[in-house]
Amino acid sequence: MKRIPIAVMLVLLLSSCGSGPDLQQEEFLDVQTSRPKTSEAEKVSFDGTVFYYGDHEYDVSARDISINSILSAVPVGQKIVIACHVGPKNGVYCIFDTENESFDEDIIGNHLIWHSDDITTSVYSFWSEVYTYDGSLIKTYDLTEDAYIYDLAFSDDYEKLDVTIAHNDGTKETDTLSLPGE
């Protein structure tokens, strides 16, 4: 019986182990960078007024000079809603399109809500008014000086909107609206 030299066996053994990524590992690598692929949520972060998406950074204060911090960045379908602080009464929502890696128009207001992972279903308030995503006015409230829109909430079937109005004395009232197109 012929003996195979140990060095040859070692080379055969090491070559069968594979020195590069195998097919299963390649499925989890970004082909361009050979880094593990990341989910949409892992591509998103923020610090101060700077929003990071993938390898790019965007200072949202350049979009609106009154933005002084980012509060959250929430994926909604192919968009990311970046909620920004500007003051105690209203905020700015910067809508980032992940497909084009660019910003849509900004929304100035409060209580931006949506359903079905679809930003076009959103509604928000601005001072004493309630709007749809496209800027259409739903309702204007004749609020007293001590009253403000405190919260917005969809009904279970998304056909109606509950608008909660708070007063400085701690009392609240709710107005239920039918949503446009419903």
Stockholm file with secondary structure:
# STOCKHOLM 1.0

chainA/1-182         MKRIPIAVMLVLLLSSCGSGPDLQQEEFLDVQTSRPKTSEAEKVSFDGTVFYYGDHEYDVSARDISINSILSAVPVGQKIVIACHVGPKNGVYCIFDTENESFDEDIIGNHLIWHSDDITTSVYSFWSEVYTYDGSLIKTYDLTEDAYIYDLAFSDDYEKLDVTIAHNDGTKETDTLSLPGE
#=GR chainA/1-182 SS CCCCCHHHHHHHHHHHHCSSCCHHHHTTBCTTTCSBCCCTGGGEEEETTEEEETTEEEEGGGTCTTCCEEEEEEEETTEEEEEEECCSSCEEEEEEETTTTEECCCEEEEEEEEETTEEEEEEEEETTEEEETTSCEEEECCCCTTEEEEEEEECTTSSEEEEEEEETTSCEEEEEEECTTC
#=GC SS_cons         CCCCCHHHHHHHHHHHHCSSCCHHHHTTBCTTTCSBCCCTGGGEEEETTEEEETTEEEEGGGTCTTCCEEEEEEEETTEEEEEEECCSSCEEEEEEETTTTEECCCEEEEEEEEETTEEEEEEEEETTEEEETTSCEEEECCCCTTEEEEEEEECTTSSEEEEEEEETTSCEEEEEEECTTC
//
